[in-house]
Amino acid sequence: MHTPVRTCIGCRTTAPAPNLIRVALIQAEPPRAVFDEARNLPGRGAWLHRTPECLAQALSKNALARAFRTRVNAAELVITA
């Protein structure tokens, strides 16, 4: 069976999609990023490893804004180890 492979926007390594968490963009003012555990929210998604390090790297590199092609409020995104 084929398993989709995605790239983590934090560390930029590839991994099977089940090993990553999808981040979706909620169209609000300002747009905000949320974890999409069910992987069913509409629109473009970004993928992260489930580690605080990858989230920190993504935030420091402004990777969410680049992935969603807009400014993003990521204040609600927290991964606990």
Secondary structure, DSSP 4 states (H G I P E B T S, - for coil): ----EEEBTTT--EEEGGGEEEEEEE-SSS-EEEE-TTS--SS-EEEEESSHHHHHHHHHTTHHHHHHTS--B-TT-----
